[in-house]
Amino acid sequence: MGLWLAAGAVGLSLLALVALLAVLLQQTLRAFAPAPVAELRWNRGGTEHTLIAAVVEQDARALIVRGSEWLRRGTEYRRIARADLSQLDWPADAVTLHLRDGRELHLRGDAATWRITPLPALPQSLPGYALAPADIDDVVAANRLTPAQTIGLVLQRGWRFVAGASGGGVYPALVGTVLLVLLMSVLVMPLGVLLALWLHEYAGSGRIARLLRAAMANLAGVPAVIYGLFGLVLFVNGVGGGLDGLLQSDVPRWGSGGLLWSSLTLALLTLPVVVIATEEGLARVPASLRQAALALGATRAEMLWRVVLPVARPALLTALILAVARAAGEVAPLMLVGAVRYAPVLPLDGEFPYLHVSRQFMHLGQSVYDLALAGSDVVRDPAQAHAAALLLLVVVVGLNAAAIVVRNHLRERARELAV
């Protein structure tokens, strides 16, 4: 019975994971796939309306369309009931112009001869709007795209979204997320391993050791936002503000949040996970290896450094995997200690000291929040939020996969040594 329950739980977990990935992929394709362009005519209130627009959603009852953005005032969507439509055509000569300032124009091809690539030779003005060829980023004839061209366009737009080539991309957030996780790992692993060594090898089962283990178990369940408030008071206002006062800086540099304070905050958040996982790994090291090292004349410190820790390296990597999985998706504490919606410069550049730990940074988790809840485009921004979430998932899985490969290799070597 227990085996069937466990198998059912695993199956449900895998099914939920597959469903999540399916939703993320579907919304990501929706974010970057070209919308077909329709010519619509409908009557409302006795007035005949005509519109050439991109159809972003449709069902049996209505269509949601996006008209041309002639003015820079945000995207306007309309919901048109199918019962009101007197004409719905999908003209083959319809095109969508993507302007360099982010706007979209939907036109019929009778104004000029449109092509996908290279950019067409445009007249100096289009009907009702002055437009220079240099203002156009690309031209897409969505109604004439073949499946191969559609896939290529989706990949191209996805790359632009990741690399930030056309503005509004998540490249700064991607860099900030990876740097944050790497710096957090560098800070938390030595401290966590040393504390686990002391608890397991020196403290034993005394009262202080029991209190510390109980504290670690309780700290592992503390909400992340509490760590954010702690980091804001201790690191940003306390240490950072003190450094600014000591340096007599007119502009707050260390006291305004940054990559270092965010990494330290996440290091404290993940420290209990690292300590617990490392101590469990140390407990699995065979006692015969310790006794053999001591019998050969090694000191206790040499035995721990040269025998115990190398054998326990798979457990250390397991602790690192758990720490990365816990920290990579945290947003609430980062918004208090250094993550911002827009950072003008990256924390990593070509100027000495190359890694600027005092700078504020962008994070993929916050980008997901901003796109999903604080974006100005109610249709495209939520879809791009799913794309950013998929990218965050890829980053976390990639970092964990690399650590898992190394861990499995070290585990095999440890088994050979134990034999």
C-alpha positions, -999 to +999 in steps of 0.1 A: +000+000+000+027+024+010+046+016-023+015+024-044+010+057-025+046+067-030+044+058-067+012+078-070+028+108-053+057+107-077+034+104-107+014+134-096+045+154-091+058+145-125+024+153-140+023+187-123+058+194-135+049+185-171+018+207-169+038+236-156+064+233-184+035+230-210+020+262-197+053+280-197+061+269-232+027+277-246+027+312-231+063+317-243+053+308-279+024+332-275+047+360-265+070+357-296+048+342-323+036+367-349-001+375-346-022+373-378-035+405-393-072+408-402-093+435-419-125+439-399-157+458-406-185+460-380-214+482-371-219+496-337-244+523-327-253+528-364-217+537-373-197+515-397-161+508-385-132+495-405-099+484-389-067+465-399-054+450-367-035+420-353-057+394-337-042+384-304-070+362-291-102+348-306-129+323-297-164+315-310-179+347-296-154+375-299-120+386-311-094+407-292-074+428-316-045+452-313-046+482-336-017+502-350+002+524-324+003+556-344+011+576-312+034+566-283+007+561-257+007+523-251-010+494-268-048+497-272-068+465-274-104+461-286-129+433-280-152+429-310-181+405-309-184+382-339-221+390-341-213+426-348-189+418-376-200+423-412-167+413-427-136+394-415-108+389-440-072+377-436-055+396-465-024+381-478-008+415-484-013+426-447+020+434-429+031+444-394+058+471-391+078+469-359+093+504-352+126+509-333+107+528-306+086+498-298+054+506-317+036+484-342+018+494-373-006+471-392-011+480-429-022+466-462+004+460-488-012+483-514+009+512-499+041+496-512+056+463-521+062+445-488+087+417-482+099+400-450+136+404-457+154+425-468+135+456-456+115+471-484+121+504-500+095+525-483+080+558-494+089+588-473+054+589-459+026+564-454-011+572-454-017+595-424+017+591-408+052+604-416+076+575-415+112+572-425+127+538-435+153+542-407+125+541-381+116+505-390+131+476-372+115+448-392+085+440-414+065+408-409+039+394-432+023+371-407-005+359-429+021+346-455+046+330-431+054+293-436+058+271-405+096+272-410+096+310-411+073+312-381+097+290-361+127+311-372+109+343-362+099+329-328+136+319-322+148+353-333+124+372-310+132+349-282+169+356-286+162+393-287+142+390-255+170+371-237+199+392-251+181+425-249+191+434-285+160+454-292+154+469-257+132+455-230+151+422-228+160+403-197+198+401-203+206+424-173+183+403-151+199+371-163+234+384-156+223+396-122+207+363-113+237+342-122+261+365-104+239+365-073+237+327-072+275+323-077+285+349-052+260+335-027+274+300-032+310+313-026+299+329+007+276+303+021+295+271+014+327+277+034+307+290+064+282+261+062+309+234+059+329+248+088+298+250+110+288+214+100+323+202+108+323+218+142+288+204+150+296+168+139+333+164+147+338+186+177+306+196+194+292+161+196+258+159+214+263+185+240+237+211+250+251+238+228+252+215+198+216+205+204+205+241+207+224+250+174+208+220+156+174+230+168+181+266+157+192+255+123+160+234+118+138+263+129+157+289+108+152+267+077+114+275+079+116+312+085+099+332+057+123+347+032+110+382+037+121+382+073+157+376+061+152+405+037+143+428+066+172+415+086+196+421+057+182+456+053+188+465+089+221+448+094+239+449+060+224+479+041+216+504+069+241+491+094+273+480+077+267+498+044+256+531+060+286+529+084+309+524+054+294+554+036+298+575+068+334+563+072+342+571+036+324+605+039+306+597+006+280+623-005+262+598-027+252+565-009+272+537-024+272+509+002+241+520+021+217+518-009+217+480-014+237+460-038+249+427-050+271+420-020+243+426+006+219+405-014+243+377-016+250+378+021+212+379+028+207+348+007+237+331+023+221+335+057+188+322+042+204+291+028+229+285+056+206+261+076+201+240+044+238+237+038+246+229+074+220+202+077+228+185+044+266+187+050+263+172+085+242+143+072+269+137+046+297+137+072+277+112+092+278+088+062+317+088+060+328+054+072+345+054+106+372+031+093+386+059+071+389+082+101+406+055+122+430+045+094+441+081+089+447+086+126+465+053+129+489+064+101+498+095+122+476+122+108+464+148+131+426+153+135+427+185+113+447+166+086+422+137+088+393+160+083+409+180+055+425+152+036+401+122+042+367+132+055+360+162+034+371+146+000+349+116+007+320+139+017+322+161-014+291+146-029+272+157+002+287+192-001+275+194-037+240+182-026+240+210-001+250+234-028+222+221-051+196+226-023+210+261-016+208+272-052+173+258-056+162+277-025+179+310-033+175+313-071+138+320-071+136+343-040+124+378-048+110+393-016+142+397+003+161+409-027+137+438-033+148+451+002+185+447-001+196+455-037+174+442-066+157+469-086+133+471-115+158+488-138+196+491-133+215+515-156+247+494-155+256+458-150+275+447-118+300+430-141+319+450-168+353+456-182+364+482-157+385+474-126+376+457-103+353+441-129+328+428-104+312+457-087+295+442-056+281+476-044+260+481-074+223+474-075+212+448-100+182+432-118+168+398-111+148+374-132+123+368-104+116+404-101+113+407-139+086+380-138+067+400-111+070+433-130+059+418-163+030+398-148+016+425-125+031+459-132+034+459-170+015+483-192+006+458-219-021+435-204-017+409-232+019+407-241+036+414-207+020+384-189+031+362-218+066+376-216+065+370-178+060+333-186+090+335-209+111+350-181+099+324-157+109+297-182+144+313-185+147+313-147+138+277-145+164+269-172+191+288-152+183+269-120+181+235-137+213+242-156+232+251-124+218+222-106+225+198-135+261+208-135+264+202-098+246+169-101+270+156-128+300+166-106+284+151-075+277+117-092+313+116-104+327+123-070+303+098-054+316+070-076+352+079-066+342+079-029+326+044-033+358+031-048+378+046-020+355+031+006+359-004-009 
